[in-house]
Amino acid sequence: MPSPDEHFPQIGPNLAANNEALCKDVLSFISQEYFTPYVLQAERLIPAWDRADDMWRAQLNRANLSVPISDMIPAGPEGTQKTGKQAGYINRNDARVARVSPAAGHKQMDAITNLGVAISFEDGQIPVQARKPRTVFEHPLYNPTEQSVLAADEELQRQATEIDLKSNYRIALGGHVKYGHGFALCDFERELDVIEEPHTLPPDLQGMQAAMFQLRQQYGRPEDEIKADQQGRMQAIWRKRIPKVMRTRFMPLDCSAVFIDELLPCTPMDRQPCPIVRTHISNLDLESNEYEPENNPFGWSNITLALEENGSHFALSQTDEQDLRNRIFKRWGMTDSQGNTKPRRAIKQLWTCYAKLPIGPDNNLYKDGMTCPDCGGTRKVQAYQQGSDIPVDQPCTKCDVSGKVRIKSGRYVVQFFGALYGGSTATCLRIQRNPTAKDKVPIAYSRYLPEDTATARQSARRRSHNPPTSNLPQRTINSSTARP
């Protein structure tokens, strides 16, 4: 990330604003190429992650505390009591049953987490520190490099306090320990605030003109507004934009909230064509993050459409679903059986996709290539032969006689509100070129005790691809012999 005080990152426009055709094309492309296959793969692992999460929270199979049998009654309702074998027993002396659960797994995970946090934040220092190169030697009275290092450390400490790094680090490390892998969102935030600098002008015309001339010379531009204050005095106002938020945040992500291609490694994360992160938000969150090119370049467009009950840019049709099933079987060897939609899948959420998209210079999506600008799709161009004034047709070399040129895919940040499951709808809020340096995906990934054959997630390496028989959310997946 370039230094914010010297080089601002290049932030492109939000292409979702006033471009409904692009919104539909992008959502359809993400649904077919990335979203649905990733969700189907994650569903096979979510039950195992849920069991690990229960162990972390000491919430495994619960059992009643030892209570005299004379105080126990069947748990069924009075008058229609079920047998104790079916409904269990409760203590007649207490409306709530005390329960316990094995805590051995939690103790081990907690011990490793505490040790990791203690080592990382030893002596109150954050894990990242600035350091002067060993090859730099400076005079004791003039040492600009050493002063820069001290200033950088102070800035790091301030930013770590602002994003509550220690608490978030503990949460992220806990996920790393219990699942064998962990994710954290490290995206760049930038928002500007507008402040007004009023200057009271003299009451006489000559003094006012002199003051205005001096102020314009000072600011290097004319005033933004001239108005009277409450006392009736004239004021010249200059508006300035100052950074309100400018930082790289660190937000731990639950493994069930990150969707990736399980057949590809996460190290580096740039190998993933479209990592997807889901987040629960409310209508107030939508209304408070409106896109402004200057002040809030990472804001959202189409908010009014997203707030409508039936408003959307895209809904997966039955025809699309059949084509999608064929793609999934060909690429991942999985078949999908549509079941009843569960609330936790159909609920509207915010989905953030860091997708590779073939968007052309005219801001249109070209899935199968763009018409060749030289031949116009005719595969031939006219050229003059030496010594002749009559043009003749020759094969187009720019498109290799195919009539289309391939658009190189770039990394875009796509955010939509809703869902892309069967019957659900989605509204595109943001389509923006990835602003991070070197086009990196802003998701930090770590894995615990990796193996050479498990370069994606450690838990993704499965010798048997039979789906779990219990707690399957929404869909039943039957996979073939393809495996990570």
C-alpha positions as CSV (number, residue, x, y, z in Angstrom):
1,M,0.0,0.0,0.0
2,P,1.5,3.3,-1.0
3,S,2.1,5.9,1.7
4,P,-1.2,7.9,2.0
5,D,0.6,11.2,2.7
6,E,2.7,10.9,-0.5
7,H,0.8,8.7,-3.0
8,F,-2.9,8.2,-2.9
9,P,-4.0,4.9,-4.4
10,Q,-5.7,5.1,-7.7
11,I,-9.4,4.8,-7.0
12,G,-11.5,4.3,-10.1
13,P,-15.2,5.2,-10.5
14,N,-18.1,3.0,-9.3
15,L,-19.2,1.4,-12.6
16,A,-22.5,0.2,-11.1
17,A,-23.8,3.8,-11.1
18,N,-26.2,4.4,-14.1
19,N,-25.1,1.2,-15.8
20,E,-27.9,-1.4,-15.3
21,A,-26.8,-3.6,-18.2
22,L,-23.3,-4.0,-16.7
23,C,-24.8,-4.8,-13.3
24,K,-26.9,-7.6,-14.8
25,D,-24.1,-9.0,-16.8
26,V,-21.6,-9.0,-13.9
27,L,-24.1,-10.7,-11.5
28,S,-24.9,-13.3,-14.0
29,F,-21.2,-14.0,-14.7
30,I,-20.3,-14.2,-11.0
31,S,-23.3,-16.5,-10.3
32,Q,-22.4,-19.0,-13.1
33,E,-18.6,-18.9,-12.8
34,Y,-18.0,-18.4,-9.1
35,F,-20.8,-18.0,-6.6
36,T,-22.9,-21.2,-6.8
37,P,-20.0,-23.6,-7.2
38,Y,-18.2,-22.0,-4.2
39,V,-21.3,-22.3,-2.0
40,L,-21.8,-25.9,-2.9
41,Q,-18.2,-26.8,-2.0
42,A,-18.4,-24.9,1.3
43,E,-21.5,-26.7,2.3
44,R,-19.6,-29.9,2.5
45,L,-17.2,-28.4,5.0
46,I,-19.6,-26.2,7.1
47,P,-20.9,-29.1,9.3
48,A,-17.3,-29.9,10.3
49,W,-16.6,-26.2,11.1
50,D,-19.8,-26.0,13.1
51,R,-18.6,-28.9,15.3
52,A,-15.2,-27.3,15.8
53,D,-16.9,-24.0,16.7
54,D,-19.1,-25.9,19.3
55,M,-15.9,-27.3,20.8
56,W,-14.3,-23.8,20.9
57,R,-17.4,-22.5,22.8
58,A,-17.6,-25.6,25.0
59,Q,-21.0,-26.5,23.6
60,L,-20.7,-30.1,22.7
61,N,-23.4,-32.7,23.5
62,R,-24.9,-31.6,26.8
63,A,-25.9,-33.7,29.8
64,N,-27.9,-32.9,32.9
65,L,-26.0,-32.5,36.2
66,S,-26.4,-35.2,38.8
67,V,-29.7,-34.5,40.5
68,P,-31.6,-37.0,42.8
69,I,-34.0,-39.0,40.8
70,S,-36.8,-38.2,43.2
71,D,-36.5,-34.6,41.9
72,M,-36.7,-35.5,38.3
73,I,-39.9,-35.4,36.2
74,P,-40.4,-36.0,32.4
75,A,-39.7,-33.0,30.3
76,G,-43.0,-33.3,28.2
77,P,-45.9,-30.9,28.8
78,E,-48.3,-31.6,31.6
79,G,-51.2,-33.8,30.6
80,T,-49.4,-35.1,27.5
81,Q,-46.1,-36.1,29.0
82,K,-43.8,-38.0,26.8
83,T,-41.6,-40.8,28.1
84,G,-38.4,-39.8,29.8
85,K,-36.5,-41.7,27.1
86,Q,-37.9,-39.4,24.4
87,A,-37.9,-36.0,26.1
88,G,-35.4,-36.4,28.9
89,Y,-35.9,-35.2,32.5
90,I,-35.9,-31.8,34.2
91,N,-35.4,-30.9,37.8
92,R,-38.7,-30.1,39.4
93,N,-36.9,-27.6,41.7
94,D,-35.6,-25.5,38.9
95,A,-37.3,-24.3,35.7
96,R,-33.9,-24.3,33.9
97,V,-31.8,-27.3,33.6
98,A,-28.1,-26.9,34.4
99,R,-26.0,-28.4,31.7
100,V,-22.3,-29.1,31.2
101,S,-20.1,-30.1,28.3
102,P,-16.6,-31.5,27.7
103,A,-14.1,-28.6,27.8
104,A,-10.9,-30.4,26.9
105,G,-10.9,-29.2,23.3
106,H,-11.6,-25.6,24.4
107,K,-8.8,-25.7,27.0
108,Q,-6.3,-26.7,24.4
109,M,-7.4,-24.1,21.9
110,D,-7.5,-21.4,24.5
111,A,-4.0,-22.2,25.7
112,I,-2.6,-22.0,22.2
113,T,-4.4,-18.8,21.5
114,N,-3.2,-17.2,24.8
115,L,0.4,-18.2,24.0
116,G,0.2,-16.8,20.5
117,V,-1.2,-13.5,21.7
118,A,1.4,-13.2,24.5
119,I,4.3,-13.8,22.1
120,S,3.0,-11.5,19.4
121,F,2.3,-8.6,21.8
122,E,5.3,-9.1,24.1
123,D,6.2,-6.0,26.2
124,G,3.1,-4.2,24.8
125,Q,4.6,-4.0,21.3
126,I,2.5,-4.7,18.2
127,P,3.7,-7.6,15.9
128,V,4.9,-5.1,13.2
129,Q,7.7,-2.7,13.8
130,A,9.7,-0.3,11.7
131,R,13.5,-0.8,11.7
132,K,16.5,1.1,10.4
133,P,18.5,-0.9,7.8
134,R,21.8,-2.2,9.1
135,T,23.7,-0.6,6.3
136,V,22.6,2.9,7.2
137,F,25.0,4.8,9.5
138,E,24.0,8.3,10.7
139,H,25.5,11.1,12.9
140,P,24.2,11.3,16.4
141,L,23.0,14.9,15.8
142,Y,21.6,14.4,12.3
143,N,19.8,11.1,11.9
144,P,16.7,11.5,9.6
145,T,16.4,7.8,8.9
146,E,16.2,7.0,12.6
147,Q,13.7,9.7,13.1
148,S,11.6,8.4,10.3
149,V,11.6,4.9,11.9
150,L,10.4,6.4,15.2
151,A,7.7,8.3,13.4
152,A,6.6,5.2,11.6
153,D,6.4,3.3,14.9
154,E,4.2,6.0,16.4
155,E,1.9,5.8,13.3
156,L,1.7,2.0,13.5
157,Q,0.8,2.2,17.2
158,R,-1.9,4.8,16.5
159,Q,-3.4,2.7,13.7
160,A,-3.3,-0.4,15.8
161,T,-5.1,1.3,18.6
162,E,-7.7,2.7,16.2
163,I,-8.6,-0.6,14.7
164,D,-8.3,-2.5,18.0
165,L,-5.6,-4.8,16.6
166,K,-5.0,-6.8,19.7
167,S,-8.6,-7.9,20.2
168,N,-9.1,-8.6,16.5
169,Y,-5.9,-10.5,16.4
170,R,-7.0,-12.7,19.2
171,I,-10.2,-13.5,17.4
172,A,-8.4,-14.2,14.1
173,L,-5.8,-16.4,15.9
174,G,-8.6,-18.3,17.6
175,G,-10.1,-19.2,14.2
176,H,-6.7,-20.1,12.9
177,V,-6.3,-22.6,15.8
178,K,-9.7,-24.2,15.8
179,Y,-10.2,-24.6,12.1
180,G,-6.6,-25.1,10.9
181,H,-6.9,-22.0,8.8
182,G,-7.9,-18.4,9.2
183,F,-9.0,-15.3,7.2
184,A,-8.9,-11.6,7.9
185,L,-10.1,-8.8,5.8
186,C,-7.4,-6.1,5.3
187,D,-9.0,-3.7,2.8
188,F,-8.2,-0.1,2.5
189,E,-10.7,2.5,3.8
190,R,-10.8,6.1,2.7
191,E,-13.5,8.7,3.4
192,L,-13.1,12.4,3.3
193,D,-14.9,15.0,5.4
194,V,-15.8,18.6,4.3
195,I,-15.0,21.4,6.7
196,E,-15.8,25.1,6.3
197,E,-13.3,27.9,7.1
198,P,-15.3,31.1,7.4
199,H,-13.6,34.5,7.4
200,T,-15.4,37.7,8.5
201,L,-15.0,40.5,6.0
202,P,-14.8,44.3,6.9
203,P,-18.0,46.2,6.6
204,D,-16.7,48.8,4.1
205,L,-16.4,48.0,0.5
206,Q,-12.7,48.9,0.1
207,G,-11.7,46.9,3.1
208,M,-13.8,43.9,1.9
209,Q,-12.2,43.9,-1.5
210,A,-8.7,44.0,0.0
211,A,-9.5,41.2,2.4
212,M,-11.0,39.1,-0.4
213,F,-7.9,39.6,-2.5
214,Q,-5.6,38.6,0.3
215,L,-7.6,35.5,1.1
216,R,-7.8,34.4,-2.5
217,Q,-4.0,34.7,-2.7
218,Q,-3.7,32.6,0.5
219,Y,-5.9,29.8,-0.7
220,G,-4.9,30.0,-4.3
221,R,-8.6,29.9,-5.5
222,P,-11.8,31.9,-5.2
223,E,-14.1,31.4,-2.3
224,D,-16.8,28.7,-2.3
225,E,-19.5,30.9,-0.8
226,I,-20.2,34.4,0.6
227,K,-23.1,34.7,3.1
228,A,-24.1,36.6,6.2
229,D,-23.8,35.2,9.7
230,Q,-26.3,35.5,12.4
231,Q,-25.1,39.0,13.3
232,G,-25.5,40.1,9.7
233,R,-21.8,40.3,9.0
234,M,-20.6,39.1,5.6
235,Q,-18.4,36.0,5.6
236,A,-16.3,34.4,2.9
237,I,-16.2,30.6,3.2
238,W,-13.6,28.2,1.8
239,R,-14.4,24.5,2.0
240,K,-11.6,21.9,2.4
241,R,-11.7,18.1,2.2
242,I,-9.7,16.4,5.0
243,P,-9.3,12.6,5.5
244,K,-12.0,11.3,7.8
245,V,-11.0,7.7,7.5
246,M,-7.8,6.5,5.8
247,R,-6.5,3.2,7.0
248,T,-6.1,-0.5,6.3
249,R,-8.4,-2.3,8.7
250,F,-8.0,-5.8,10.1
251,M,-11.3,-7.6,10.5
252,P,-11.3,-11.4,11.3
253,L,-13.6,-13.5,9.2
254,D,-15.3,-16.7,10.1
255,C,-14.4,-19.5,7.8
256,S,-18.1,-20.1,6.9
257,A,-18.3,-16.4,5.7
258,V,-15.5,-16.8,3.1
259,F,-16.1,-18.7,-0.2
260,I,-13.3,-19.8,-2.4
261,D,-12.4,-22.4,-5.1
262,E,-11.4,-25.4,-3.0
263,L,-9.4,-26.8,-5.9
264,L,-7.0,-23.8,-5.9
265,P,-4.5,-22.7,-3.3
266,C,-4.9,-19.7,-1.1
267,T,-1.2,-18.9,-0.9
268,P,-1.0,-16.4,-2.4
269,M,-4.7,-15.4,-2.3
270,D,-4.3,-13.9,-5.8
271,R,-4.4,-17.4,-7.2
272,Q,-8.1,-17.4,-6.4
273,P,-10.2,-16.0,-9.3
274,C,-13.0,-14.7,-7.1
275,P,-12.8,-14.8,-3.2
276,I,-16.2,-14.0,-1.8
277,V,-17.0,-12.6,1.7
278,R,-20.5,-12.3,3.1
279,T,-21.6,-9.9,5.8
280,H,-24.9,-9.2,7.5
281,I,-26.0,-5.6,7.2
282,S,-29.2,-3.6,7.8
283,N,-31.1,-1.0,5.8
284,L,-29.5,1.7,7.9
285,D,-26.1,0.5,6.7
286,L,-27.2,0.8,3.1
287,E,-28.5,4.3,3.6
288,S,-25.4,5.6,5.4
289,N,-22.9,4.6,2.7
290,E,-23.9,6.4,-0.4
291,Y,-21.4,6.7,-3.2
292,E,-19.7,10.1,-3.7
293,P,-16.7,10.1,-6.1
294,E,-14.7,12.6,-4.1
295,N,-15.7,12.2,-0.5
296,N,-16.8,8.5,-0.3
297,P,-15.2,6.7,-3.3
298,F,-15.9,3.2,-1.9
299,G,-19.6,3.9,-1.3
300,W,-22.6,2.2,-2.9
301,S,-24.9,3.0,-5.8
302,N,-28.5,1.8,-6.5
303,I,-29.4,2.0,-2.8
304,T,-33.0,2.9,-3.4
305,L,-33.4,-0.2,-5.6
306,A,-31.8,-2.4,-3.0
307,L,-34.2,-1.2,-0.3
308,E,-37.2,-2.1,-2.4
309,E,-38.9,-5.3,-1.5
310,N,-38.9,-6.7,-5.1
311,G,-36.1,-4.5,-6.5
312,S,-33.2,-6.3,-8.1
313,H,-30.8,-6.4,-11.1
314,F,-30.6,-10.2,-11.4
315,A,-32.6,-13.4,-10.5
316,L,-31.4,-16.9,-11.4
317,S,-33.9,-18.4,-13.8
318,Q,-34.6,-22.1,-14.3
319,T,-32.8,-22.0,-17.7
320,D,-29.7,-20.5,-16.0
321,E,-29.8,-23.1,-13.3
322,Q,-29.7,-26.0,-15.8
323,D,-26.7,-24.5,-17.6
324,L,-25.1,-23.8,-14.3
325,R,-25.5,-27.5,-13.2
326,N,-23.7,-28.6,-16.4
327,R,-20.8,-26.2,-15.7
328,I,-20.5,-27.4,-12.1
329,F,-20.4,-31.0,-13.1
330,K,-17.8,-30.3,-15.8
331,R,-15.5,-28.2,-13.7
332,W,-15.9,-29.6,-10.1
333,G,-17.5,-33.0,-10.7
334,M,-20.5,-32.1,-8.5
335,T,-24.2,-32.5,-9.1
336,D,-26.8,-30.3,-7.3
337,S,-30.3,-31.2,-6.3
338,Q,-32.5,-28.2,-5.6
339,G,-34.2,-28.3,-2.2
340,N,-36.4,-26.1,-0.2
341,T,-34.8,-22.7,0.4
342,K,-33.9,-22.2,4.1
343,P,-34.0,-18.8,5.7
344,R,-30.3,-18.6,6.4
345,R,-29.6,-19.0,2.7
346,A,-32.4,-16.8,1.2
347,I,-31.8,-14.0,3.7
348,K,-30.5,-10.8,2.1
349,Q,-26.9,-10.2,2.9
350,L,-24.0,-8.1,1.6
351,W,-21.7,-10.1,-0.6
352,T,-18.2,-8.7,-1.5
353,C,-16.5,-10.4,-4.5
354,Y,-12.9,-9.8,-5.5
355,A,-13.6,-11.1,-9.0
356,K,-11.5,-11.4,-12.1
357,L,-13.8,-9.8,-14.8
358,P,-13.2,-9.2,-18.5
359,I,-14.5,-5.7,-18.6
360,G,-13.5,-3.7,-21.7
361,P,-12.5,-0.1,-22.1
362,D,-16.1,0.8,-22.8
363,N,-17.1,-0.5,-19.4
364,N,-19.0,-3.5,-20.8
365,L,-18.5,-7.2,-19.9
366,Y,-17.1,-9.3,-22.7
367,K,-17.4,-12.9,-21.7
368,D,-16.5,-14.3,-25.1
369,G,-14.3,-11.5,-26.3
370,M,-14.9,-8.1,-27.9
371,T,-15.4,-7.4,-31.5
372,C,-12.1,-6.7,-33.2
373,P,-11.7,-2.9,-33.6
374,D,-9.6,-3.3,-36.7
375,C,-11.8,-5.6,-38.8
376,G,-15.1,-5.0,-37.1
377,G,-15.7,-8.7,-36.8
378,T,-15.3,-9.4,-40.6
379,R,-11.9,-11.1,-40.0
380,K,-10.5,-9.1,-43.0
381,V,-8.8,-5.7,-43.3
382,Q,-8.1,-3.7,-46.4
383,A,-4.5,-2.9,-47.2
384,Y,-2.6,-1.4,-50.1
385,Q,0.0,-3.5,-51.8
386,Q,3.3,-1.9,-52.9
387,G,2.9,-0.1,-56.2
388,S,-0.9,-0.3,-56.2
389,D,-3.6,2.3,-55.3
390,I,-6.4,-0.3,-55.0
391,P,-6.9,-1.8,-51.5
392,V,-7.2,-5.6,-51.2
393,D,-8.6,-7.8,-48.4
394,Q,-6.1,-9.4,-46.2
395,P,-6.6,-11.6,-43.0
396,C,-6.8,-9.6,-39.8
397,T,-3.7,-10.2,-37.7
398,K,-5.0,-8.4,-34.6
399,C,-7.8,-11.0,-33.9
400,D,-6.0,-14.0,-35.6
401,V,-8.9,-14.2,-38.1
402,S,-11.4,-14.9,-35.3
403,G,-13.3,-11.6,-35.5
404,K,-12.9,-11.0,-31.7
405,V,-10.1,-10.0,-29.4
406,R,-9.7,-11.3,-25.9
407,I,-10.2,-8.9,-23.0
408,K,-7.6,-9.4,-20.3
409,S,-9.5,-10.0,-17.0
410,G,-8.8,-7.5,-14.2
411,R,-9.5,-7.6,-10.5
412,Y,-12.7,-5.8,-9.6
413,V,-14.4,-5.3,-6.3
414,V,-18.1,-6.2,-6.8
415,Q,-20.6,-5.8,-3.9
416,F,-24.3,-6.8,-4.2
417,F,-27.1,-7.0,-1.7
418,G,-29.4,-10.0,-1.7
419,A,-28.5,-13.6,-2.8
420,L,-27.9,-15.5,-6.0
421,Y,-29.6,-18.7,-5.0
422,G,-32.6,-20.2,-6.9
423,G,-35.6,-17.8,-6.5
424,S,-33.5,-15.1,-4.8
425,T,-32.7,-11.7,-6.2
426,A,-29.7,-9.4,-5.9
427,T,-29.0,-5.7,-6.4
428,C,-25.5,-4.6,-7.5
429,L,-24.1,-1.8,-5.4
430,R,-20.5,-1.5,-6.5
431,I,-18.3,-2.5,-9.4
432,Q,-14.9,-0.9,-9.0
433,R,-11.4,-1.6,-10.1
434,N,-9.4,-3.0,-7.2
435,P,-7.6,0.0,-5.6
436,T,-4.9,-2.0,-3.7
437,A,-1.2,-1.8,-4.8
438,K,-0.2,-4.4,-7.3
439,D,-3.8,-5.5,-7.7
440,K,-3.6,-7.7,-4.6
441,V,-6.7,-9.4,-2.9
442,P,-7.1,-7.7,0.5
443,I,-7.7,-10.9,2.4
444,A,-5.0,-12.3,4.7
445,Y,-4.9,-16.1,5.0
446,S,-3.0,-18.4,7.3
447,R,-3.0,-22.2,7.7
448,Y,-1.9,-24.5,10.5
449,L,0.3,-27.5,9.8
450,P,-0.1,-27.5,6.0
451,E,0.7,-30.4,3.8
452,D,2.0,-30.4,0.3
453,T,-1.2,-31.9,-1.0
454,A,-3.4,-29.4,0.9
455,T,-2.3,-26.0,-0.3
456,A,-5.8,-24.6,-0.2
457,R,-7.4,-25.2,3.2
458,Q,-6.2,-27.9,5.4
459,S,-9.7,-29.2,5.9
460,A,-10.4,-29.2,2.2
461,R,-8.2,-32.3,1.7
462,R,-10.8,-35.1,1.8
463,R,-10.1,-38.6,0.8
464,S,-13.8,-39.4,0.7
465,H,-16.1,-37.0,-1.1
466,N,-19.3,-38.4,0.3
467,P,-21.3,-35.6,1.8
468,P,-22.1,-35.5,5.5
469,T,-25.3,-37.3,6.4
470,S,-26.5,-34.7,8.9
471,N,-26.9,-30.9,9.2
472,L,-26.7,-30.4,5.5
473,P,-27.9,-26.8,4.7
474,Q,-30.4,-26.4,1.9
475,R,-28.9,-28.6,-0.8
476,T,-27.7,-32.2,-1.2
477,I,-24.5,-32.5,-3.0
478,N,-23.3,-35.7,-4.7
479,S,-19.7,-35.4,-6.0
480,S,-17.8,-37.5,-8.4
481,T,-14.2,-38.6,-8.3
482,A,-12.8,-35.1,-8.6
483,R,-11.0,-34.0,-5.5
484,P,-8.8,-31.2,-4.3
